[in-house]
Amino acid sequence: MTKVDFYTGSTDKLRTACQLSHKAMQNGVRVVLSAPSAALTDALDRLLWNFPATSFIPHCRSDAAEAGQMPVVLNNGSEKFPHHDLLISLHDECVSFFSRFERVIEIISNDEEDSRAGRERFKFYRDRGYELHHIDLSKTP
C-alpha cells in the first residue's frame, strides 16, 4: 500500500520539492513531480536546472522519450508515468493516480488556505487506511 508523507510548514513549496527530489535522487529513488498547472511545471523546470546551486537535477517532462532514464520527471496532466517510486504532489487535492506509487509526498505551506486543503488531503488518506507520516519543516534546522 502507498505510504504518504506530509511535509508541512514549507516557506517555498517549489524549493522544498526540489530539495526532496534531490535527496530522493541521491538515494536512488526515481521521482515524479506533479504540478496542477503548466506555469508551475515550467517554474519547476527552471528551478531544477539550477538546483542545487553547484549542480542541477537531471529531469524531463513525463511525455519525453527519455523519461524512463531520468531520475526526476515533471508531470502536468498526464497519467502515464515511466516509473512509480515516488510522487511529489503540488496539487491542492489528492490526484486520482496517487495509489500507483510506492510513496507520495504532499507539501504544505504556511498559507491558511493551503493548510486547510492539506488537512483535507490528510483526512482523505487517513480515512482510507494509508500509512501517514508528518514532517514539520518549521522545526527543522
C-alpha positions as CSV (number, residue, x, y, z in Angstrom):
1,M,0.0,0.0,0.0
2,T,1.2,3.5,-0.8
3,K,2.9,5.4,2.1
4,V,2.1,9.1,2.4
5,D,4.4,11.7,3.9
6,F,3.2,15.2,4.7
7,Y,5.8,17.9,4.8
8,T,4.2,21.0,6.4
9,G,5.5,24.4,7.2
10,S,7.2,24.9,3.8
11,T,8.1,28.5,3.1
12,D,8.7,27.8,-0.6
13,K,6.9,24.7,-2.0
14,L,8.9,24.6,-5.2
15,R,12.2,24.8,-3.4
16,T,11.0,22.1,-1.0
17,A,10.0,19.9,-3.9
18,C,13.5,20.4,-5.5
19,Q,15.2,19.6,-2.2
20,L,13.2,16.4,-1.7
21,S,13.7,15.4,-5.3
22,H,17.5,15.9,-4.9
23,K,17.5,13.8,-1.7
24,A,15.5,11.0,-3.4
25,M,17.7,11.0,-6.4
26,Q,20.8,10.7,-4.2
27,N,19.2,7.6,-2.6
28,G,18.4,6.0,-6.0
29,V,14.7,6.8,-5.8
30,R,13.0,8.0,-9.0
31,V,10.6,10.9,-8.7
32,V,7.5,12.1,-10.5
33,L,6.9,15.8,-9.6
34,S,3.3,16.6,-10.4
35,A,2.0,20.1,-10.6
36,P,-1.5,21.4,-11.3
37,S,-0.6,23.9,-14.0
38,A,1.7,24.4,-16.9
39,A,3.0,27.6,-15.3
40,L,4.0,25.8,-12.1
41,T,5.6,22.9,-14.2
42,D,7.6,25.5,-16.1
43,A,8.8,27.1,-12.9
44,L,9.9,23.8,-11.5
45,D,11.7,23.0,-14.8
46,R,13.7,26.3,-14.5
47,L,14.5,25.7,-10.8
48,L,15.7,22.2,-11.3
49,W,18.3,23.3,-13.8
50,N,20.0,25.3,-11.0
51,F,19.4,23.1,-8.0
52,P,21.5,22.6,-6.0
53,A,23.5,25.8,-6.6
54,T,26.6,23.9,-7.8
55,S,24.8,21.4,-9.9
56,F,21.4,20.5,-11.4
57,I,18.9,17.7,-11.2
58,P,18.6,15.7,-14.4
59,H,14.9,15.8,-15.4
60,C,12.4,16.0,-18.3
61,R,8.7,16.0,-18.9
62,S,6.8,12.8,-18.4
63,D,5.9,12.6,-22.1
64,A,9.5,12.9,-23.3
65,A,11.2,9.9,-25.0
66,E,13.9,9.9,-22.4
67,A,11.6,10.0,-19.3
68,G,12.3,6.3,-18.5
69,Q,16.0,7.2,-17.9
70,M,15.5,10.3,-15.9
71,P,15.7,10.3,-12.1
72,V,13.1,13.2,-12.0
73,V,10.1,13.5,-14.3
74,L,7.8,16.6,-14.4
75,N,4.1,15.9,-14.8
76,N,1.2,18.2,-15.7
77,G,-2.0,16.5,-16.6
78,S,-0.7,13.1,-17.8
79,E,-1.4,9.8,-16.2
80,K,1.4,7.9,-18.0
81,F,4.5,7.5,-15.9
82,P,7.8,5.9,-16.6
83,H,8.1,4.7,-13.0
84,H,6.1,4.5,-9.8
85,D,8.7,5.0,-7.0
86,L,7.8,8.4,-5.5
87,L,5.2,11.0,-6.4
88,I,5.7,14.5,-5.1
89,S,2.4,16.3,-5.5
90,L,1.9,20.1,-5.6
91,H,-1.8,19.8,-6.1
92,D,-4.5,21.2,-3.8
93,E,-6.4,17.9,-3.8
94,C,-5.5,14.3,-4.0
95,V,-4.6,13.2,-7.5
96,S,-6.5,10.2,-8.9
97,F,-3.3,8.3,-9.7
98,F,-1.5,8.6,-6.3
99,S,-2.1,4.9,-5.4
100,R,0.1,3.8,-8.3
101,F,3.1,5.0,-6.4
102,E,5.0,3.3,-3.6
103,R,5.3,6.6,-1.8
104,V,3.6,10.0,-2.0
105,I,4.8,13.3,-0.6
106,E,2.4,16.2,-0.1
107,I,4.0,19.6,0.6
108,I,2.0,22.1,2.6
109,S,2.9,25.8,3.0
110,N,2.2,28.1,5.9
111,D,-0.7,29.7,3.9
112,E,-4.0,29.3,5.7
113,E,-5.9,28.1,2.6
114,D,-3.1,25.7,1.6
115,S,-3.0,24.3,5.2
116,R,-6.8,23.8,5.1
117,A,-6.5,21.9,1.8
118,G,-3.7,19.9,3.2
119,R,-5.8,18.8,6.2
120,E,-8.5,17.7,3.8
121,R,-6.0,15.5,1.9
122,F,-4.6,14.1,5.2
123,K,-8.1,13.2,6.2
124,F,-8.8,11.6,2.8
125,Y,-5.7,9.3,3.1
126,R,-6.3,8.6,6.8
127,D,-9.9,7.6,6.2
128,R,-8.8,5.1,3.6
129,G,-6.2,3.5,5.8
130,Y,-3.0,4.7,4.2
131,E,0.2,4.8,6.3
132,L,0.8,8.5,7.1
133,H,3.9,10.4,8.3
134,H,4.2,14.0,9.2
135,I,7.4,16.1,9.0
136,D,7.2,19.7,10.2
137,L,9.7,21.7,8.2
138,S,9.3,24.7,10.5
139,K,11.0,22.7,13.3
140,T,13.9,21.5,11.1
141,P,17.2,23.4,11.1
